[in-house]
Amino acid sequence: MNNNEIKEFTKEKFQDLKAEKGILYVVSTPVGNFEDISFRALYILENVDLIACEDTRVTGNLLSHFGIRTKMMSYYSNVEENKLEHLISELKNDKSVALVSDAGTPCISDPGSILVSKCVEQGIDVFSIPGASSIINALVLSGFPTEKFYFQ
């Protein structure tokens, strides 16, 4: 599938799905290969009002690859506290926000847990858009028993 076919498929498949206002979407991004992103993640990234991302250059490459032009703002570890109130204000003013990290799922060894905690505390809905998980991939490929594992 080329990018235009992906966009058309995504629009058709998720035509009834809306990026709801006042929602924080925690969106998993690919770990190494852009084509590992889910159609649902692409739909959300294209239809939210704002994307808070760890590095706008990295996320910009992903968005550009799929022809997505959603407004971005940087949201990395050193600015989390400073930008927290702005994002909460946007959400309370019925803006939809996607939170992404450079690769994988935000809040897992990446920024985002402070924002998610504040949203929960403030009664703002948080939805997770799952995707690639480097820890699960590593576990599966390790050959170790997978019934129990510890991640630190």
BALOBA-1460 file (C-alpha; in Angstrom, 3 decimals):
// residues 152
<rec num="1" residu="m" x="0.000" y="0.000" z="0.000"/>
<rec num="2" residu="n" x="1.340" y="3.440" z="-0.821"/>
<rec num="3" residu="n" x="0.716" y="6.462" z="1.417"/>
<rec num="4" residu="n" x="-2.328" y="7.655" z="-0.558"/>
<rec num="5" residu="e" x="-3.899" y="4.194" z="-0.327"/>
<rec num="6" residu="i" x="-3.172" y="4.127" z="3.414"/>
<rec num="7" residu="k" x="-4.846" y="7.528" z="3.863"/>
<rec num="8" residu="e" x="-7.924" y="6.448" z="1.889"/>
<rec num="9" residu="f" x="-8.150" y="3.146" z="3.778"/>
<rec num="10" residu="t" x="-7.764" y="4.953" z="7.092"/>
<rec num="11" residu="k" x="-10.483" y="7.490" z="6.234"/>
<rec num="12" residu="e" x="-12.881" y="4.758" z="5.128"/>
<rec num="13" residu="k" x="-12.148" y="2.405" z="8.039"/>
<rec num="14" residu="f" x="-12.420" y="5.081" z="10.722"/>
<rec num="15" residu="q" x="-15.063" y="7.321" z="9.189"/>
<rec num="16" residu="d" x="-17.259" y="6.902" z="12.283"/>
<rec num="17" residu="l" x="-14.367" y="7.422" z="14.713"/>
<rec num="18" residu="k" x="-13.849" y="10.978" z="15.837"/>
<rec num="19" residu="a" x="-10.893" y="12.520" z="17.615"/>
<rec num="20" residu="e" x="-13.087" y="13.645" z="20.487"/>
<rec num="21" residu="k" x="-12.612" y="17.084" z="21.954"/>
<rec num="22" residu="g" x="-11.060" y="17.454" z="25.400"/>
<rec num="23" residu="i" x="-9.352" y="14.041" z="25.213"/>
<rec num="24" residu="l" x="-5.680" y="13.209" z="25.679"/>
<rec num="25" residu="y" x="-4.662" y="10.397" z="23.331"/>
<rec num="26" residu="v" x="-1.494" y="8.531" z="24.333"/>
<rec num="27" residu="v" x="-0.362" y="7.300" z="20.930"/>
<rec num="28" residu="s" x="2.267" y="4.626" z="20.421"/>
<rec num="29" residu="t" x="4.606" y="5.221" z="17.499"/>
<rec num="30" residu="p" x="6.757" y="2.734" z="15.572"/>
<rec num="31" residu="v" x="10.003" y="1.425" z="16.987"/>
<rec num="32" residu="g" x="12.272" y="1.664" z="13.949"/>
<rec num="33" residu="n" x="9.910" y="1.079" z="11.009"/>
<rec num="34" residu="f" x="7.233" y="3.627" z="10.066"/>
<rec num="35" residu="e" x="5.035" y="0.897" z="8.587"/>
<rec num="36" residu="d" x="4.557" y="-0.622" z="12.056"/>
<rec num="37" residu="i" x="2.189" y="2.209" z="13.012"/>
<rec num="38" residu="s" x="-1.489" y="1.328" z="13.348"/>
<rec num="39" residu="f" x="-4.170" y="2.760" z="11.086"/>
<rec num="40" residu="r" x="-5.970" y="4.015" z="14.204"/>
<rec num="41" residu="a" x="-2.831" y="5.874" z="15.335"/>
<rec num="42" residu="l" x="-2.571" y="7.545" z="11.920"/>
<rec num="43" residu="y" x="-6.217" y="8.569" z="12.076"/>
<rec num="44" residu="i" x="-5.831" y="10.087" z="15.536"/>
<rec num="45" residu="l" x="-2.594" y="11.898" z="14.639"/>
<rec num="46" residu="e" x="-4.266" y="13.417" z="11.581"/>
<rec num="47" residu="n" x="-7.429" y="14.483" z="13.400"/>
<rec num="48" residu="v" x="-6.367" y="15.862" z="16.786"/>
<rec num="49" residu="d" x="-5.890" y="19.589" z="17.309"/>
<rec num="50" residu="l" x="-2.344" y="19.282" z="18.656"/>
<rec num="51" residu="i" x="0.438" y="16.715" z="18.965"/>
<rec num="52" residu="a" x="2.703" y="16.991" z="22.021"/>
<rec num="53" residu="c" x="5.888" y="15.185" z="21.017"/>
<rec num="54" residu="e" x="9.225" y="14.342" z="22.551"/>
<rec num="55" residu="d" x="11.128" y="15.719" z="19.542"/>
<rec num="56" residu="t" x="9.325" y="17.646" z="16.807"/>
<rec num="57" residu="r" x="12.004" y="16.673" z="14.268"/>
<rec num="58" residu="v" x="11.499" y="12.938" z="14.862"/>
<rec num="59" residu="t" x="7.704" y="13.171" z="14.927"/>
<rec num="60" residu="g" x="7.845" y="15.548" z="11.965"/>
<rec num="61" residu="n" x="9.563" y="12.843" z="9.916"/>
<rec num="62" residu="l" x="6.844" y="10.340" z="10.831"/>
<rec num="63" residu="l" x="4.024" y="12.775" z="10.043"/>
<rec num="64" residu="s" x="5.655" y="13.858" z="6.788"/>
<rec num="65" residu="h" x="6.025" y="10.225" z="5.721"/>
<rec num="66" residu="f" x="2.243" y="9.821" z="5.964"/>
<rec num="67" residu="g" x="1.310" y="13.318" z="4.732"/>
<rec num="68" residu="i" x="-0.034" y="14.474" z="8.110"/>
<rec num="69" residu="r" x="0.152" y="18.212" z="8.870"/>
<rec num="70" residu="t" x="-1.180" y="18.449" z="12.430"/>
<rec num="71" residu="k" x="0.287" y="21.197" z="14.616"/>
<rec num="72" residu="m" x="3.052" y="19.970" z="16.962"/>
<rec num="73" residu="m" x="4.676" y="21.230" z="20.132"/>
<rec num="74" residu="s" x="7.731" y="19.834" z="21.880"/>
<rec num="75" residu="y" x="7.111" y="17.968" z="25.116"/>
<rec num="76" residu="y" x="10.315" y="16.374" z="26.384"/>
<rec num="77" residu="s" x="11.608" y="15.640" z="29.892"/>
<rec num="78" residu="n" x="13.172" y="19.066" z="30.537"/>
<rec num="79" residu="v" x="10.007" y="21.006" z="29.647"/>
<rec num="80" residu="e" x="7.283" y="18.677" z="30.960"/>
<rec num="81" residu="e" x="6.556" y="20.750" z="34.054"/>
<rec num="82" residu="n" x="6.637" y="24.065" z="32.141"/>
<rec num="83" residu="k" x="4.199" y="22.966" z="29.438"/>
<rec num="84" residu="l" x="1.864" y="20.983" z="31.683"/>
<rec num="85" residu="e" x="-0.589" y="23.801" z="32.443"/>
<rec num="86" residu="h" x="-0.748" y="24.852" z="28.788"/>
<rec num="87" residu="l" x="-1.732" y="21.334" z="27.719"/>
<rec num="88" residu="i" x="-4.262" y="20.982" z="30.545"/>
<rec num="89" residu="s" x="-5.758" y="24.330" z="29.512"/>
<rec num="90" residu="e" x="-6.000" y="23.203" z="25.875"/>
<rec num="91" residu="l" x="-7.763" y="19.999" z="26.930"/>
<rec num="92" residu="k" x="-10.169" y="21.882" z="29.199"/>
<rec num="93" residu="n" x="-10.926" y="24.195" z="26.259"/>
<rec num="94" residu="d" x="-12.121" y="21.196" z="24.220"/>
<rec num="95" residu="k" x="-8.948" y="20.691" z="22.214"/>
<rec num="96" residu="s" x="-7.904" y="17.128" z="21.446"/>
<rec num="97" residu="v" x="-4.239" y="16.357" z="22.088"/>
<rec num="98" residu="a" x="-2.096" y="13.391" z="21.054"/>
<rec num="99" residu="l" x="0.951" y="12.626" z="23.183"/>
<rec num="100" residu="v" x="3.754" y="10.774" z="21.372"/>
<rec num="101" residu="s" x="7.341" y="9.852" z="22.121"/>
<rec num="102" residu="d" x="10.099" y="9.349" z="19.565"/>
<rec num="103" residu="a" x="9.488" y="5.597" z="19.407"/>
<rec num="104" residu="g" x="7.165" y="3.297" z="21.310"/>
<rec num="105" residu="t" x="4.667" y="4.289" z="23.962"/>
<rec num="106" residu="p" x="4.831" y="7.557" z="25.914"/>
<rec num="107" residu="c" x="5.280" y="7.243" z="29.688"/>
<rec num="108" residu="i" x="7.378" y="4.050" z="29.380"/>
<rec num="109" residu="s" x="10.912" y="5.395" z="29.852"/>
<rec num="110" residu="d" x="9.693" y="8.513" z="27.986"/>
<rec num="111" residu="p" x="7.934" y="11.749" z="28.990"/>
<rec num="112" residu="g" x="4.200" y="11.804" z="29.621"/>
<rec num="113" residu="s" x="3.406" y="10.288" z="32.992"/>
<rec num="114" residu="i" x="3.165" y="13.735" z="34.640"/>
<rec num="115" residu="l" x="0.624" y="14.862" z="32.028"/>
<rec num="116" residu="v" x="-1.415" y="11.656" z="32.271"/>
<rec num="117" residu="s" x="-1.476" y="11.880" z="36.082"/>
<rec num="118" residu="k" x="-2.617" y="15.517" z="35.943"/>
<rec num="119" residu="c" x="-5.362" y="14.635" z="33.436"/>
<rec num="120" residu="v" x="-6.639" y="11.811" z="35.662"/>
<rec num="121" residu="e" x="-6.543" y="14.144" z="38.680"/>
<rec num="122" residu="q" x="-8.479" y="16.831" z="36.731"/>
<rec num="123" residu="g" x="-11.078" y="14.398" z="35.360"/>
<rec num="124" residu="i" x="-9.827" y="14.707" z="31.767"/>
<rec num="125" residu="d" x="-10.311" y="11.522" z="29.740"/>
<rec num="126" residu="v" x="-7.162" y="9.739" z="28.572"/>
<rec num="127" residu="f" x="-7.293" y="7.135" z="25.794"/>
<rec num="128" residu="s" x="-4.456" y="4.840" z="24.805"/>
<rec num="129" residu="i" x="-3.774" y="4.050" z="21.155"/>
<rec num="130" residu="p" x="-1.581" y="0.929" z="21.398"/>
<rec num="131" residu="g" x="1.202" y="-0.024" z="19.068"/>
<rec num="132" residu="a" x="4.691" y="-1.424" z="18.922"/>
<rec num="133" residu="s" x="6.365" y="-2.307" z="22.206"/>
<rec num="134" residu="s" x="10.131" y="-2.747" z="22.258"/>
<rec num="135" residu="i" x="10.091" y="-4.471" z="25.655"/>
<rec num="136" residu="i" x="7.578" y="-7.098" z="24.522"/>
<rec num="137" residu="n" x="9.469" y="-7.640" z="21.262"/>
<rec num="138" residu="a" x="12.719" y="-8.088" z="23.191"/>
<rec num="139" residu="l" x="11.067" y="-10.524" z="25.608"/>
<rec num="140" residu="v" x="9.549" y="-12.620" z="22.834"/>
<rec num="141" residu="l" x="12.843" y="-12.794" z="20.930"/>
<rec num="142" residu="s" x="14.950" y="-13.544" z="24.040"/>
<rec num="143" residu="g" x="13.918" y="-17.162" z="24.371"/>
<rec num="144" residu="f" x="13.274" y="-16.599" z="28.091"/>
<rec num="145" residu="p" x="10.043" y="-17.867" z="29.687"/>
<rec num="146" residu="t" x="7.328" y="-15.262" z="29.104"/>
<rec num="147" residu="e" x="4.847" y="-16.181" z="31.849"/>
<rec num="148" residu="k" x="6.411" y="-13.619" z="34.199"/>
<rec num="149" residu="f" x="8.913" y="-10.853" z="33.657"/>
<rec num="150" residu="y" x="10.163" y="-7.765" z="35.438"/>
<rec num="151" residu="f" x="10.799" y="-4.420" z="33.743"/>
<rec num="152" residu="q" x="12.678" y="-1.700" z="35.561"/>
